[in-house]
Amino acid sequence: MREHAIVVGSGAGASVTAMVLSHNGWDVTIFEKGPSYIEGWEKPGPIKTVFSNDELKFDRNFDQPDPISEPRTFRNKPGDALTVGVVDPLASVVGGGTTHWDAKVPRFWDIDFSKLSMLGPFPGADIEDWPFDYAEIAPYYERIERLMAVQGDQASIPHAPTLKHAPGKRGFVMPPGPQQLASTTIADGCRTLGLHPYPFPSAINSRHYLGRPACNDCGQCSDYGCPTGARIGALAVMQHAVRTGHVAIHADTMVDKVIHDGRRATAVRYIDKRGRRHTMHAKLVVLSCSAIETSRLALLSHLPNRHDRIGRDMMFHNFMDGFGIFTAERMHAYRGRSITQCCEDFGDPDFPGAREFARANGIPYFRGGIMEIGGSEDVIGEAQEYQFILSALASAPGGAVKPFGTSFKSLMRSSLIRDRLAGVDFIGEDLPYPTNRVELDAKVKDFRGVPVPRLTYSQGKHEQVASEFYLPLVTALLKASGADAVSAALPESIVNSLTGANIPHGAHVMGGMRMGANPKTSATDGTGKVHGMDNVFVADGSVFPSSGGGNPTLTIMATALRNATKNFGHGASHLGRRSEEGPS
């Protein structure tokens, strides 16, 4: 007789865990707080989605929680005024954030899993090694890469000085698709400075594969759904679970409590789309609803928290932005897949000058991370930028071009931002500080009457010094790329105009339920089981002890696969092998 497991969430970690459970004798119920916009993905082949490449859907929070009915609260430190509303949201839909991502899937480095051993402690931060090293996670990386059909060029990834780990044995499932002009132009600038760019590993079909078409490079990857099904993300893994016939997905349903006796969970309480509360019993409960929401649910459920570790050590990555204006040639950076080249040199703590700069600023070390090179704005984003600037200028003496009418249309046609801009999105490492945390807000509740998460977060000296060191280098590589005007800065969009709070952004949310052997310094054990509980596990980015310096989704999925395989068996170990997928 099959036992019953409940998985809360339907994104990256949830899909992997549901797959392993369903292949190991469990009946699985998945609860997803958001709606389902996906049809036809339960079988191989293209999918249908009503959340496709539509700019208006994204700008109207089509896939994200409504900031009025489901807000979060935020402050930089205790005692600050609270910001209420949008705080680094992730997609709340069946499939999670991978329904609207740009599918960038770099691996973390060996240094990310052994940070304390390789770099040592950092003042004020909770630096610890992960419960496993790179060698242990590598085969799980490879299996997830094959399940999602990652494109890339193995030979182009430098072994040194940027990457410190051995590449996978079999290489990527398929070669890279066409490269953007904007990305290759800035990649040339990187090489001029002695850096080592390469095609970005991406979970997007570059050729027909497993019934799904090749990407048609429509230009609407990041922030939007895929209209062809060439990029389906976690749903590629969820297909393996659903096709067993032992997985049921309940959308528009929020779990607000894990019912337990202090040692074992027996059921969950959930709220349906009409606001009615129900209870469902299970032998096993997995929390996989993204780092902030998982910490929130753990606190709402009063899971064991003897050492006050639940919700601590939240991380969001230290984003930096750079852009160049190219007047001689239109970059068309908004066309094609969203950013096709990356560069990881700045993730090396021994990058020339980095150690000396750290010592001069009184810290032992710092790291940057991966650079996504070649991005730009879409049409609506460009118009909004112009409107913001011109509205401010219009109130100045003498006025300016109004953000509407014939003059504004001419400005849009010239497309200074969209067509002639190419940028750099720099994903820098964000250290785990115990003061950066998720708690339950004592006053603010969502439309269901459930307390919302309150985040307290501010950057530390590591992030500040890293930004000071790397921003001039970003400017230099843009100049070397041939840009006529360049700029690099911390993103201004994270500053709240009412409270002045610097709110993290970027949808890279990690920590809060970190893994570790010691309950005094972690919330879950070395396989994601909540300390003090026998049958409650966590399978998302909240278990990360460190943020690394790269896009986290692949590591979330590989970690979930490693933990689920250890906890629930090996019945899904065949998935991701070449014989299942056909020739590569």
CORRA-V821433 format. One record per helix or strand of 2 or more residues. SS is the DSSP state (helix for helix, strand for strand). FROM is the first residue (numbers start at 1). LEN is the number of residues. If there is no record, write none. Layout:
BEGIN
<<SS:FROM:LEN> <SS:FROM:LEN>>
END
This chain:
BEGIN
<<strand:3:6> <helix:12:11> <strand:26:6> <strand:38:2> <strand:48:2> <helix:55:5> <strand:72:4> <strand:83:3> <helix:96:4> <helix:110:4> <helix:115:5> <helix:134:14> <helix:154:3> <helix:181:12> <strand:198:2> <helix:235:8> <strand:247:4> <strand:254:7> <strand:265:7> <strand:277:5> <strand:284:4> <helix:291:10> <strand:312:4> <strand:318:8> <strand:341:3> <helix:345:3> <helix:354:7> <strand:369:7> <helix:379:16> <helix:405:10> <strand:421:8> <strand:437:9> <strand:451:6> <helix:461:20> <strand:485:5> <helix:492:3> <strand:510:3> <strand:529:2> <strand:536:3> <helix:541:3> <helix:553:16> <helix:578:4>>
END
